Amino acid sequence: MRSIKKYLILTLLVGFGIVPALQAQNDLQISRVFDQYGEKKGVVMVELTDEMLEGYDFSLFKSITITNNPQAADFIRNCLVKDEAGAKKVKQVVSNGIPTSIYLQLPRKNELYRLILFNESFKPEQKITLIYIESKNDSEDVLKLILKKK
């Protein structure tokens, strides 16, 4: 009986530690991208939290890479347009009238800075990458860290 109580308490503590980080993304349209495409064929989705991100100072890293799916690219762009409305900073690269790279610095949610990165490339094939990051560090510092780690 005592071990069951300990297990339940531990489960609750772990659950409450992870849930707030995952809820911070739920108010964004891009959460629909991860839900809709995350388990489809030809898609790679990665979600890392807490200790898996040690050394990066992130609390959540979520990415999805989709290959050869123009409909998914359009869906993601539509989601990004809606999320862009609340962004503090927006940077884009446009090719032939279509955004191919997008950087959105979102307002803080509680103590977390939030960042969305999108890239679409066409050589050798169409590849779409969407990344969502939450960190206690400023978004500009997160971006510098990502570029430095490469």
LOPA-736207 format. One record per residue: residue in three letters; residue number from 1; x, y, z of N, C-alpha, C in turn. Coordinates in pm, whole numbers, plus 32768, in hexadecimal, padded with zeros to 4 digits. Example, Ala and Ser with C-alpha at 12.3 -4.5 7.8 and 13.67 -1.06 7.14 Angstrom:
// residues 2
<pt code="ALA" pos="1" n_x="8527" n_y="7DC7" n_z="830C" ca_x="84CE" ca_y="7E3E" ca_z="830C" c_x="8528" c_y="7EB6" c_z="830C"/>
<pt code="SER" pos="2" n_x="8505" n_y="7F1F" n_z="82C4" ca_x="8557" ca_y="7F96" ca_z="82CA" c_x="850A" c_y="8003" c_z="8313"/>
This chain:
// residues 150
<pt code="MET" pos="1" n_x="8052" n_y="7F8A" n_z="8000" ca_x="8000" ca_y="8000" ca_z="8000" c_x="8058" c_y="807E" c_z="8000"/>
<pt code="ARG" pos="2" n_x="80C0" n_y="807A" n_z="8051" ca_x="811A" ca_y="80EC" ca_z="805C" c_x="8162" c_y="8106" c_z="7FD8"/>
<pt code="SER" pos="3" n_x="818D" n_y="809D" n_z="7F94" ca_x="81D2" ca_y="80AE" ca_z="7F14" c_x="8172" c_y="80E0" c_z="7EA8"/>
<pt code="ILE" pos="4" n_x="80F4" n_y="80BD" n_z="7EB1" ca_x="8091" ca_y="80F0" ca_z="7E51" c_x="8081" c_y="8186" c_z="7E62"/>
<pt code="LYS" pos="5" n_x="807B" n_y="81B5" n_z="7EDF" ca_x="806F" ca_y="8244" ca_z="7EF9" c_x="80E9" c_y="828F" c_z="7EC4"/>
<pt code="LYS" pos="6" n_x="8160" n_y="8257" n_z="7EDE" ca_x="81DB" ca_y="8296" ca_z="7EAD" c_x="81D9" c_y="829D" c_z="7E14"/>
<pt code="TYR" pos="7" n_x="81AF" n_y="8231" n_z="7DD6" ca_x="81A9" ca_y="822D" ca_z="7D44" c_x="8148" c_y="8296" c_z="7D0E"/>
<pt code="LEU" pos="8" n_x="80D3" n_y="82A1" n_z="7D4B" ca_x="8070" ca_y="8304" ca_z="7D20" c_x="80A3" c_y="8392" c_z="7D32"/>
<pt code="ILE" pos="9" n_x="80E1" n_y="83AE" n_z="7DA3" ca_x="8118" ca_y="8433" ca_z="7DBB" c_x="8186" c_y="8453" c_z="7D56"/>
<pt code="LEU" pos="10" n_x="81DF" n_y="83F3" n_z="7D3F" ca_x="824A" ca_y="8407" ca_z="7CDD" c_x="8211" c_y="8420" c_z="7C52"/>
<pt code="THR" pos="11" n_x="81AE" n_y="83D1" n_z="7C2C" ca_x="816D" ca_y="83E2" ca_z="7BAA" c_x="812F" c_y="846D" c_z="7B9D"/>
<pt code="LEU" pos="12" n_x="80EB" n_y="849A" n_z="7C03" ca_x="80AF" ca_y="851F" ca_z="7C01" c_x="8117" c_y="858D" c_z="7BF7"/>
<pt code="LEU" pos="13" n_x="8184" n_y="8580" n_z="7C43" ca_x="81ED" ca_y="85E5" ca_z="7C3E" c_x="822D" c_y="85EC" c_z="7BB4"/>
<pt code="VAL" pos="14" n_x="824B" n_y="8579" n_z="7B7B" ca_x="8285" ca_y="8576" ca_z="7AF5" c_x="8222" c_y="85AE" c_z="7A90"/>
<pt code="GLY" pos="15" n_x="81A4" n_y="8585" n_z="7A9B" ca_x="813D" ca_y="85B5" ca_z="7A3F" c_x="812C" c_y="864B" c_z="7A45"/>
<pt code="PHE" pos="16" n_x="8128" n_y="8683" n_z="7ABC" ca_x="8117" ca_y="8714" ca_z="7AC9" c_x="8193" c_y="875E" c_z="7A9A"/>
<pt code="GLY" pos="17" n_x="8206" n_y="8720" n_z="7AA0" ca_x="827F" ca_y="8760" ca_z="7A6F" c_x="8283" c_y="8768" c_z="79D8"/>
<pt code="ILE" pos="18" n_x="8248" n_y="8707" n_z="7994" ca_x="824B" ca_y="8703" ca_z="7902" c_x="81D3" c_y="874B" c_z="78C5"/>
<pt code="VAL" pos="19" n_x="815F" n_y="873E" n_z="7900" ca_x="80E5" ca_y="8774" ca_z="78C5" c_x="80EA" c_y="880A" c_z="78A9"/>
<pt code="PRO" pos="20" n_x="811B" n_y="8861" n_z="7905" ca_x="811D" ca_y="88EF" ca_z="78E6" c_x="816F" c_y="890F" c_z="786A"/>
<pt code="ALA" pos="21" n_x="81DE" n_y="88CA" n_z="7854" ca_x="822E" ca_y="88E4" ca_z="77DD" c_x="81E1" c_y="88BF" c_z="775F"/>
<pt code="LEU" pos="22" n_x="8199" n_y="8850" n_z="7763" ca_x="8150" ca_y="8825" ca_z="76ED" c_x="80D5" c_y="887C" c_z="76D4"/>
<pt code="GLN" pos="23" n_x="809B" n_y="88B4" n_z="773D" ca_x="8026" ca_y="8909" ca_z="772D" c_x="8048" c_y="898F" c_z="76F0"/>
<pt code="ALA" pos="24" n_x="80C2" n_y="89BF" n_z="76FF" ca_x="80E7" ca_y="8A41" ca_z="76CA" c_x="80DB" c_y="8A45" c_z="7632"/>
<pt code="GLN" pos="25" n_x="80E8" n_y="89D4" n_z="75F2" ca_x="80DD" ca_y="89CE" ca_z="7560" c_x="804C" c_y="89BF" c_z="7533"/>
<pt code="ASN" pos="26" n_x="7FF5" n_y="8992" n_z="758A" ca_x="7F6C" ca_y="8974" ca_z="7563" c_x="7F1E" c_y="89EC" c_z="7531"/>
<pt code="ASP" pos="27" n_x="7F45" n_y="8A66" n_z="7557" ca_x="7EFE" ca_y="8ADC" ca_z="7529" c_x="7F29" c_y="8B08" c_z="749D"/>
<pt code="LEU" pos="28" n_x="7F84" n_y="8ABE" n_z="7461" ca_x="7FB8" ca_y="8AE1" ca_z="73DD" c_x="7F7A" c_y="8A89" c_z="7371"/>
<pt code="GLN" pos="29" n_x="7F6B" n_y="8AC1" n_z="72FB" ca_x="7F35" ca_y="8A77" ca_z="728A" c_x="7F93" c_y="8A07" c_z="725D"/>
<pt code="ILE" pos="30" n_x="8016" n_y="8A1C" n_z="7270" ca_x="8074" ca_y="89B4" ca_z="7243" c_x="8063" c_y="8931" c_z="7290"/>
<pt code="SER" pos="31" n_x="8023" n_y="8935" n_z="7303" ca_x="800A" ca_y="88B7" ca_z="734B" c_x="7FB6" c_y="8859" c_z="72F5"/>
<pt code="ARG" pos="32" n_x="7F63" n_y="8892" n_z="729E" ca_x="7F12" ca_y="8841" ca_z="7242" c_x="7F6A" c_y="87F6" c_z="71DE"/>
<pt code="VAL" pos="33" n_x="7FDA" n_y="8833" n_z="71B7" ca_x="8036" ca_y="87F2" ca_z="715A" c_x="806F" c_y="8773" c_z="7198"/>
<pt code="PHE" pos="34" n_x="809E" n_y="877F" n_z="7214" ca_x="80D7" ca_y="870B" ca_z="7258" c_x="806D" c_y="869F" c_z="726D"/>
<pt code="ASP" pos="35" n_x="7FF4" n_y="86C7" n_z="728E" ca_x="7F87" ca_y="8668" ca_z="72A2" c_x="7F5F" c_y="8622" c_z="7220"/>
<pt code="GLN" pos="36" n_x="7F53" n_y="8670" n_z="71B6" ca_x="7F20" ca_y="863B" ca_z="7138" c_x="7F87" c_y="85EA" c_z="70E9"/>
<pt code="TYR" pos="37" n_x="8005" n_y="8615" n_z="70ED" ca_x="806A" ca_y="85D4" ca_z="7098" c_x="80D0" c_y="8581" c_z="70E5"/>
<pt code="GLY" pos="38" n_x="80D1" n_y="8588" n_z="7169" ca_x="8139" ca_y="854A" ca_z="71BA" c_x="814D" c_y="84B5" c_z="71A6"/>
<pt code="GLU" pos="39" n_x="80E4" n_y="846D" n_z="7184" ca_x="80F1" ca_y="83DB" ca_z="7177" c_x="80DB" c_y="83AA" c_z="70E8"/>
<pt code="LYS" pos="40" n_x="80E3" n_y="8404" n_z="7089" ca_x="80CE" ca_y="83DD" ca_z="6FFD" c_x="814E" c_y="83A4" c_z="6FC1"/>
<pt code="LYS" pos="41" n_x="813C" n_y="8358" n_z="6F57" ca_x="81AC" ca_y="831D" ca_z="6F0E" c_x="81FE" c_y="838C" c_z="6ECD"/>
<pt code="GLY" pos="42" n_x="8281" n_y="837F" n_z="6ED1" ca_x="82D9" ca_y="83E2" ca_z="6E94" c_x="82F1" c_y="845B" c_z="6EEE"/>
<pt code="VAL" pos="43" n_x="82CB" n_y="8451" n_z="6F6C" ca_x="82D9" ca_y="84C0" ca_z="6FCA" c_x="8332" c_y="8494" c_z="703E"/>
<pt code="VAL" pos="44" n_x="8389" n_y="84EF" n_z="7068" ca_x="83DB" ca_y="84D7" ca_z="70DE" c_x="83B8" c_y="8542" c_z="7145"/>
<pt code="MET" pos="45" n_x="838A" n_y="8517" n_z="71B9" ca_x="8369" ca_y="8575" ca_z="7224" c_x="83BE" c_y="8554" c_z="729D"/>
<pt code="VAL" pos="46" n_x="83F4" n_y="85BD" n_z="72DB" ca_x="8448" ca_y="85AE" ca_z="7351" c_x="8411" c_y="860A" c_z="73BD"/>
<pt code="GLU" pos="47" n_x="8404" n_y="85D5" n_z="7436" ca_x="83DB" ca_y="8626" ca_z="74A8" c_x="8437" c_y="8605" c_z="751D"/>
<pt code="LEU" pos="48" n_x="847B" n_y="866B" n_z="754E" ca_x="84D9" ca_y="865A" ca_z="75BC" c_x="84B2" c_y="86B7" c_z="762D"/>
<pt code="THR" pos="49" n_x="84BE" n_y="8688" n_z="76A8" ca_x="849F" ca_y="86DA" ca_z="771C" c_x="850B" c_y="86C7" c_z="7787"/>
<pt code="ASP" pos="50" n_x="8511" n_y="8726" n_z="77E0" ca_x="8561" ca_y="8724" ca_z="785A" c_x="85EF" c_y="86ED" c_z="784B"/>
<pt code="GLU" pos="51" n_x="860D" n_y="867C" n_z="788B" ca_x="8697" ca_y="864C" ca_z="7892" c_x="86D1" c_y="8628" c_z="780A"/>
<pt code="MET" pos="52" n_x="867E" n_y="860A" n_z="77AA" ca_x="86AE" ca_y="85EA" ca_z="7724" c_x="86EA" c_y="8666" c_z="76E1"/>
<pt code="LEU" pos="53" n_x="86C8" n_y="86DB" n_z="7716" ca_x="86F5" ca_y="8759" ca_z="76DC" c_x="8762" c_y="879C" c_z="772E"/>
<pt code="GLU" pos="54" n_x="879C" n_y="8751" n_z="778B" ca_x="8805" ca_y="8789" ca_z="77E0" c_x="8875" c_y="87C0" c_z="7789"/>
<pt code="GLY" pos="55" n_x="88A3" n_y="8836" n_z="77AA" ca_x="890C" ca_y="8877" ca_z="775C" c_x="88D5" c_y="88D9" c_z="76F7"/>
<pt code="TYR" pos="56" n_x="8854" n_y="88D2" n_z="76DC" ca_x="8815" ca_y="8930" ca_z="767F" c_x="87BE" c_y="8996" c_z="76C8"/>
<pt code="ASP" pos="57" n_x="879E" n_y="897F" n_z="7745" ca_x="8746" ca_y="89D5" ca_z="7794" c_x="86BC" c_y="89E4" c_z="7756"/>
<pt code="PHE" pos="58" n_x="868D" n_y="897B" n_z="7715" ca_x="8604" ca_y="8979" ca_z="76E1" c_x="85AF" c_y="8929" c_z="7742"/>
<pt code="SER" pos="59" n_x="852F" n_y="894A" n_z="774A" ca_x="84D4" ca_y="88F6" ca_z="7795" c_x="8482" c_y="889E" c_z="7736"/>
<pt code="LEU" pos="60" n_x="8477" n_y="88C7" n_z="76B8" ca_x="8432" ca_y="8877" ca_z="7653" c_x="846D" c_y="8893" c_z="75CB"/>
<pt code="PHE" pos="61" n_x="8488" n_y="882A" n_z="757F" ca_x="84B3" ca_y="8832" ca_z="74F4" c_x="845B" c_y="87D3" c_z="74A7"/>
<pt code="LYS" pos="62" n_x="8417" n_y="8807" n_z="7444" ca_x="83BE" ca_y="87B3" ca_z="73F4" c_x="83D6" c_y="87D5" c_z="7362"/>
<pt code="SER" pos="63" n_x="83EE" n_y="876F" n_z="7311" ca_x="8404" ca_y="8788" ca_z="7282" c_x="83BC" c_y="871F" c_z="7230"/>
<pt code="ILE" pos="64" n_x="839D" n_y="8747" n_z="71B7" ca_x="835F" ca_y="86EC" ca_z="7158" c_x="839C" c_y="8708" c_z="70D0"/>
<pt code="THR" pos="65" n_x="83C0" n_y="869E" n_z="708A" ca_x="83F5" ca_y="86A8" ca_z="7003" c_x="839D" c_y="8656" c_z="6FA7"/>
<pt code="ILE" pos="66" n_x="836C" n_y="8699" n_z="6F40" ca_x="830F" ca_y="865A" ca_z="6EE2" c_x="834C" c_y="8662" c_z="6E57"/>
<pt code="THR" pos="67" n_x="8349" n_y="85F4" n_z="6E10" ca_x="8386" ca_y="85ED" ca_z="6D8C" c_x="831B" c_y="85DD" c_z="6D21"/>
<pt code="ASN" pos="68" n_x="832B" n_y="862A" n_z="6CB4" ca_x="82D6" ca_y="8621" ca_z="6C3D" c_x="8240" c_y="8626" c_z="6C5B"/>
<pt code="ASN" pos="69" n_x="8215" n_y="868F" n_z="6C9E" ca_x="8188" ca_y="869F" ca_z="6CBF" c_x="8162" c_y="8733" c_z="6CB7"/>
<pt code="PRO" pos="70" n_x="8143" n_y="8763" n_z="6C3E" ca_x="8120" ca_y="87F1" ca_z="6C2D" c_x="80A5" c_y="881C" c_z="6C7E"/>
<pt code="GLN" pos="71" n_x="8046" n_y="87C0" n_z="6C93" ca_x="7FCF" ca_y="87E1" ca_z="6CE2" c_x="7FF6" c_y="87FF" c_z="6D73"/>
<pt code="ALA" pos="72" n_x="8055" n_y="87B2" n_z="6DA8" ca_x="8084" ca_y="87CA" ca_z="6E30" c_x="80C9" c_y="8852" c_z="6E39"/>
<pt code="ALA" pos="73" n_x="8117" n_y="8875" n_z="6DD3" ca_x="815B" ca_y="88F7" ca_z="6DD2" c_x="80F5" c_y="8968" c_z="6DD6"/>
<pt code="ASP" pos="74" n_x="808A" n_y="895D" n_z="6D87" ca_x="8022" ca_y="89C4" ca_z="6D87" c_x="7FDB" c_y="89CA" c_z="6E0E"/>
<pt code="PHE" pos="75" n_x="7FBF" n_y="8956" n_z="6E47" ca_x="7F7D" ca_y="894F" ca_z="6ECA" c_x="7FD4" c_y="8992" c_z="6F35"/>
<pt code="ILE" pos="76" n_x="8055" n_y="8975" n_z="6F33" ca_x="80B1" ca_y="89B0" ca_z="6F95" c_x="80B7" c_y="8A48" c_z="6F84"/>
<pt code="ARG" pos="77" n_x="80C2" n_y="8A76" n_z="6F09" ca_x="80C6" ca_y="8B08" ca_z="6EF1" c_x="8048" c_y="8B4C" c_z="6F25"/>
<pt code="ASN" pos="78" n_x="7FD5" n_y="8B0E" n_z="6F11" ca_x="7F57" ca_y="8B47" ca_z="6F44" c_x="7F58" c_y="8B4E" c_z="6FDC"/>
<pt code="CYS" pos="79" n_x="7F8C" n_y="8AE6" n_z="701C" ca_x="7F97" ca_y="8AE7" ca_z="70AF" c_x="7FF7" c_y="8B55" c_z="70DC"/>
<pt code="LEU" pos="80" n_x="8067" n_y="8B63" n_z="7095" ca_x="80CA" ca_y="8BC8" ca_z="70B9" c_x="8094" c_y="8C56" c_z="70AB"/>
<pt code="VAL" pos="81" n_x="8041" n_y="8C6E" n_z="7045" ca_x="8005" ca_y="8CF2" ca_z="7034" c_x="7FB2" c_y="8D16" c_z="70AF"/>
<pt code="LYS" pos="82" n_x="7F68" n_y="8CB6" n_z="70E4" ca_x="7F16" ca_y="8CCE" ca_z="715B" c_x="7F6D" c_y="8CE2" c_z="71D7"/>
<pt code="ASP" pos="83" n_x="7FD7" n_y="8C93" n_z="71E5" ca_x="8030" ca_y="8CA2" ca_z="7258" c_x="8083" c_y="8D22" c_z="724F"/>
<pt code="GLU" pos="84" n_x="809D" n_y="8D4E" n_z="71D5" ca_x="80EA" ca_y="8DC8" ca_z="71C0" c_x="80A2" c_y="8E44" c_z="71F8"/>
<pt code="ALA" pos="85" n_x="801E" n_y="8E3E" n_z="71FD" ca_x="7FCF" ca_y="8EB0" ca_z="722E" c_x="7FF6" c_y="8ED7" c_z="72BC"/>
<pt code="GLY" pos="86" n_x="801F" n_y="8E78" n_z="730E" ca_x="8045" ca_y="8E96" ca_z="7397" c_x="80DB" c_y="8E9F" c_z="73AD"/>
<pt code="ALA" pos="87" n_x="8129" n_y="8E93" n_z="7343" ca_x="81BA" ca_y="8E8F" ca_z="7350" c_x="81F5" c_y="8F17" c_z="7371"/>
<pt code="LYS" pos="88" n_x="8260" n_y="8F15" n_z="73C0" ca_x="82A9" ca_y="8F90" ca_z="73E0" c_x="8309" c_y="8FB4" c_z="7370"/>
<pt code="LYS" pos="89" n_x="8340" n_y="8F51" n_z="7330" ca_x="83A0" ca_y="8F68" ca_z="72C5" c_x="838A" c_y="8F02" c_z="7258"/>
<pt code="VAL" pos="90" n_x="838F" n_y="8F31" n_z="71DD" ca_x="837A" ca_y="8EDA" ca_z="716A" c_x="83E9" c_y="8EF4" c_z="7105"/>
<pt code="LYS" pos="91" n_x="8426" n_y="8E8A" n_z="70D6" ca_x="8488" ca_y="8E93" ca_z="7069" c_x="8462" c_y="8E2A" c_z="7003"/>
<pt code="GLN" pos="92" n_x="846B" n_y="8E50" n_z="6F84" ca_x="8446" ca_y="8DF3" ca_z="6F19" c_x="84A7" c_y="8DFC" c_z="6EA5"/>
<pt code="VAL" pos="93" n_x="84B5" n_y="8D8C" n_z="6E61" ca_x="84F8" ca_y="8D88" ca_z="6DE0" c_x="848D" c_y="8D5B" c_z="6D7D"/>
<pt code="VAL" pos="94" n_x="8479" n_y="8DAC" n_z="6D13" ca_x="8412" ca_y="8D8F" ca_z="6CB1" c_x="8454" c_y="8D71" c_z="6C2C"/>
<pt code="SER" pos="95" n_x="8429" n_y="8D05" n_z="6BED" ca_x="845B" ca_y="8CDF" ca_z="6B6A" c_x="83E5" c_y="8CCD" c_z="6B0C"/>
<pt code="ASN" pos="96" n_x="83E5" n_y="8D17" n_z="6A9D" ca_x="8378" ca_y="8D13" ca_z="6A3C" c_x="82F0" c_y="8D2E" c_z="6A7E"/>
<pt code="GLY" pos="97" n_x="82EF" n_y="8D8A" n_z="6ADD" ca_x="8272" ca_y="8DB1" ca_z="6B1F" c_x="8243" c_y="8D55" c_z="6B8D"/>
<pt code="ILE" pos="98" n_x="828F" n_y="8CEC" n_z="6BAC" ca_x="8267" ca_y="8C8A" ca_z="6C12" c_x="82CF" c_y="8C8A" c_z="6C81"/>
<pt code="PRO" pos="99" n_x="82A5" n_y="8C99" n_z="6D00" ca_x="8304" ca_y="8C92" ca_z="6D6F" c_x="8344" c_y="8C06" c_z="6D77"/>
<pt code="THR" pos="100" n_x="83C9" n_y="8C01" n_z="6D72" ca_x="840F" ca_y="8B82" ca_z="6D7B" c_x="8456" c_y="8B71" c_z="6E00"/>
<pt code="SER" pos="101" n_x="8470" n_y="8BDF" n_z="6E45" ca_x="84A9" ca_y="8BDA" ca_z="6ECC" c_x="8461" c_y="8C42" c_z="6F21"/>
<pt code="ILE" pos="102" n_x="8438" n_y="8C18" n_z="6F98" ca_x="83EF" ca_y="8C72" ca_z="6FF2" c_x="8426" c_y="8C5F" c_z="707F"/>
<pt code="TYR" pos="103" n_x="843B" n_y="8CCF" n_z="70C2" ca_x="8466" ca_y="8CD1" ca_z="714E" c_x="8400" c_y="8D25" c_z="719A"/>
<pt code="LEU" pos="104" n_x="83C1" n_y="8CEA" n_z="71FE" ca_x="8361" ca_y="8D32" ca_z="7250" c_x="838E" c_y="8D2E" c_z="72E2"/>
<pt code="GLN" pos="105" n_x="839E" n_y="8DA3" n_z="731B" ca_x="83B9" ca_y="8DAE" ca_z="73A9" c_x="8334" c_y="8DD1" c_z="73EA"/>
<pt code="LEU" pos="106" n_x="82FF" n_y="8D76" n_z="7438" ca_x="827B" ca_y="8D86" ca_z="7473" c_x="8285" c_y="8DC8" c_z="74FD"/>
<pt code="PRO" pos="107" n_x="8218" n_y="8E02" n_z="752B" ca_x="821A" ca_y="8E39" ca_z="75B3" c_x="8232" c_y="8DC9" c_z="7618"/>
<pt code="ARG" pos="108" n_x="826C" n_y="8DEE" n_z="7689" ca_x="8285" ca_y="8D8C" ca_z="76F1" c_x="8202" c_y="8D51" c_z="7723"/>
<pt code="LYS" pos="109" n_x="820A" n_y="8CD4" n_z="7747" ca_x="8199" ca_y="8C8F" ca_z="7786" c_x="81CB" c_y="8C63" c_z="780E"/>
<pt code="ASN" pos="110" n_x="8197" n_y="8CA1" n_z="7878" ca_x="81CE" ca_y="8C90" ca_z="78FE" c_x="8260" c_y="8CBC" c_z="78FB"/>
<pt code="GLU" pos="111" n_x="82BD" n_y="8C66" n_z="7922" ca_x="834A" ca_y="8C8E" ca_z="7923" c_x="8393" c_y="8C5F" c_z="78A5"/>
<pt code="LEU" pos="112" n_x="834B" n_y="8C26" n_z="7846" ca_x="838A" ca_y="8BEA" ca_z="77D1" c_x="8385" c_y="8C43" c_z="7755"/>
<pt code="TYR" pos="113" n_x="83F9" n_y="8C51" n_z="7717" ca_x="8400" ca_y="8C90" ca_z="7693" c_x="83DD" c_y="8C24" c_z="762D"/>
<pt code="ARG" pos="114" n_x="8398" n_y="8C4D" n_z="75C2" ca_x="836D" ca_y="8BEB" ca_z="755E" c_x="839A" c_y="8C18" c_z="74D4"/>
<pt code="LEU" pos="115" n_x="83C4" n_y="8BB7" n_z="7485" ca_x="83FF" ca_y="8BD3" ca_z="7403" c_x="83CD" c_y="8B6C" c_z="739E"/>
<pt code="ILE" pos="116" n_x="83A9" n_y="8B9D" n_z="7327" ca_x="8381" ca_y="8B44" ca_z="72BA" c_x="83DF" c_y="8B5D" c_z="7245"/>
<pt code="LEU" pos="117" n_x="8412" n_y="8AF0" n_z="720C" ca_x="8467" ca_y="8AF7" ca_z="7195" c_x="842A" c_y="8A9E" c_z="712A"/>
<pt code="PHE" pos="118" n_x="8424" n_y="8AD1" n_z="70B0" ca_x="83EE" ca_y="8A85" ca_z="703F" c_x="844E" c_y="8A94" c_z="6FCB"/>
<pt code="ASN" pos="119" n_x="8465" n_y="8A26" n_z="6F84" ca_x="84B7" ca_y="8A2B" ca_z="6F0B" c_x="8480" c_y="89C7" c_z="6EA6"/>
<pt code="GLU" pos="120" n_x="8482" n_y="89F2" n_z="6E2A" ca_x="845B" ca_y="899A" ca_z="6DBC" c_x="84C7" c_y="89A1" c_z="6D51"/>
<pt code="SER" pos="121" n_x="84FB" n_y="892D" n_z="6D2B" ca_x="855F" ca_y="8926" ca_z="6CC2" c_x="852B" c_y="88CA" c_z="6C54"/>
<pt code="PHE" pos="122" n_x="8564" n_y="88D7" n_z="6BDD" ca_x="8531" ca_y="888D" ca_z="6B6A" c_x="8598" c_y="8835" c_z="6B27"/>
<pt code="LYS" pos="123" n_x="8613" n_y="8836" n_z="6B54" ca_x="867B" ca_y="87E7" ca_z="6B14" c_x="86BA" c_y="878C" c_z="6B7A"/>
<pt code="PRO" pos="124" n_x="86C7" n_y="870D" n_z="6B64" ca_x="86A1" ca_y="86C4" ca_z="6AEC" c_x="860B" c_y="86A6" c_z="6AE5"/>
<pt code="GLU" pos="125" n_x="85C4" n_y="86B5" n_z="6B56" ca_x="8534" ca_y="869F" ca_z="6B5B" c_x="84F7" c_y="8708" c_z="6BB6"/>
<pt code="GLN" pos="126" n_x="8474" n_y="8713" n_z="6BB2" ca_x="8433" ca_y="8771" ca_z="6C0D" c_x="843D" c_y="873E" c_z="6C9C"/>
<pt code="LYS" pos="127" n_x="8476" n_y="878F" n_z="6CF3" ca_x="8483" ca_y="876A" ca_z="6D80" c_x="8457" c_y="87E1" c_z="6DD4"/>
<pt code="ILE" pos="128" n_x="83F7" n_y="87C8" n_z="6E2D" ca_x="83C0" ca_y="882E" ca_z="6E85" c_x="83EB" c_y="880D" c_z="6F13"/>
<pt code="THR" pos="129" n_x="8420" n_y="8870" n_z="6F59" ca_x="8446" ca_y="885D" ca_z="6FE5" c_x="8404" c_y="88C9" c_z="7038"/>
<pt code="LEU" pos="130" n_x="83C1" n_y="88A0" n_z="70A1" ca_x="8381" ca_y="88FB" ca_z="7100" c_x="83B7" c_y="88DB" c_z="718A"/>
<pt code="ILE" pos="131" n_x="83E8" n_y="8941" n_z="71D0" ca_x="8422" ca_y="892E" ca_z="7255" c_x="83DE" c_y="898D" c_z="72B7"/>
<pt code="TYR" pos="132" n_x="83BE" n_y="8958" n_z="732B" ca_x="8386" ca_y="89A9" ca_z="7398" c_x="83DE" c_y="8994" c_z="7413"/>
<pt code="ILE" pos="133" n_x="8409" n_y="8A03" n_z="7451" ca_x="8462" ca_y="89FB" ca_z="74C5" c_x="842C" c_y="8A52" c_z="7535"/>
<pt code="GLU" pos="134" n_x="8433" n_y="8A1C" n_z="75AE" ca_x="8415" ca_y="8A6A" ca_z="7626" c_x="8493" c_y="8A6B" c_z="767B"/>
<pt code="SER" pos="135" n_x="84B4" n_y="8AE1" n_z="76B2" ca_x="852C" ca_y="8AEF" ca_z="7702" c_x="851B" c_y="8B5F" c_z="7766"/>
<pt code="LYS" pos="136" n_x="8565" n_y="8B57" n_z="77D2" ca_x="8568" ca_y="8BC6" ca_z="7831" c_x="85C5" c_y="8C34" c_z="77FF"/>
<pt code="ASN" pos="137" n_x="8612" n_y="8C17" n_z="7797" ca_x="866A" ca_y="8C7A" ca_z="775A" c_x="8620" c_y="8CC8" c_z="76EF"/>
<pt code="ASP" pos="138" n_x="864C" n_y="8D42" n_z="76DA" ca_x="8613" ca_y="8D97" ca_z="7672" c_x="861F" c_y="8D53" c_z="75EA"/>
<pt code="SER" pos="139" n_x="85BD" n_y="8D68" n_z="7595" ca_x="85B9" ca_y="8D27" ca_z="7511" c_x="8634" c_y="8D44" c_z="74BD"/>
<pt code="GLU" pos="140" n_x="8668" n_y="8DBE" n_z="74C5" ca_x="86E2" ca_y="8DDF" ca_z="7479" c_x="8757" c_y="8D89" c_z="74AA"/>
<pt code="ASP" pos="141" n_x="8762" n_y="8D74" n_z="752E" ca_x="87CC" ca_y="8D1F" ca_z="7565" c_x="87BB" c_y="8C8F" c_z="7538"/>
<pt code="VAL" pos="142" n_x="873E" n_y="8C61" n_z="7531" ca_x="8722" ca_y="8BD9" ca_z="7503" c_x="874F" c_y="8BC9" c_z="7472"/>
<pt code="LEU" pos="143" n_x="872E" n_y="8C2A" n_z="7420" ca_x="8754" ca_y="8C24" ca_z="7393" c_x="87EC" c_y="8C22" c_z="7384"/>
<pt code="LYS" pos="144" n_x="8832" n_y="8C74" n_z="73D0" ca_x="88C5" ca_y="8C75" ca_z="73CC" c_x="88FC" c_y="8BED" c_z="73F5"/>
<pt code="LEU" pos="145" n_x="88C1" n_y="8BB0" n_z="745D" ca_x="88ED" ca_y="8B2D" ca_z="748C" c_x="88DA" c_y="8AC3" c_z="7420"/>
<pt code="ILE" pos="146" n_x="8868" n_y="8AC6" n_z="73DC" ca_x="884D" ca_y="8A64" ca_z="7372" c_x="88B3" c_y="8A72" c_z="7302"/>
<pt code="LEU" pos="147" n_x="88CB" n_y="8AEC" n_z="72D7" ca_x="8928" ca_y="8B03" ca_z="7269" c_x="89B7" c_y="8AE0" c_z="7291"/>
<pt code="LYS" pos="148" n_x="89DB" n_y="8AF5" n_z="7310" ca_x="8A60" ca_y="8AD6" ca_z="7341" c_x="8A75" c_y="8A3F" c_z="734B"/>
<pt code="LYS" pos="149" n_x="8A0E" n_y="89F3" n_z="7373" ca_x="8A19" ca_y="8961" ca_z="7386" c_x="8A2A" c_y="8918" c_z="7301"/>
<pt code="LYS" pos="150" n_x="89FE" n_y="8954" n_z="7293" ca_x="8A0C" ca_y="8913" ca_z="7211" c_x="8A9D" c_y="8909" c_z="71F3"/>
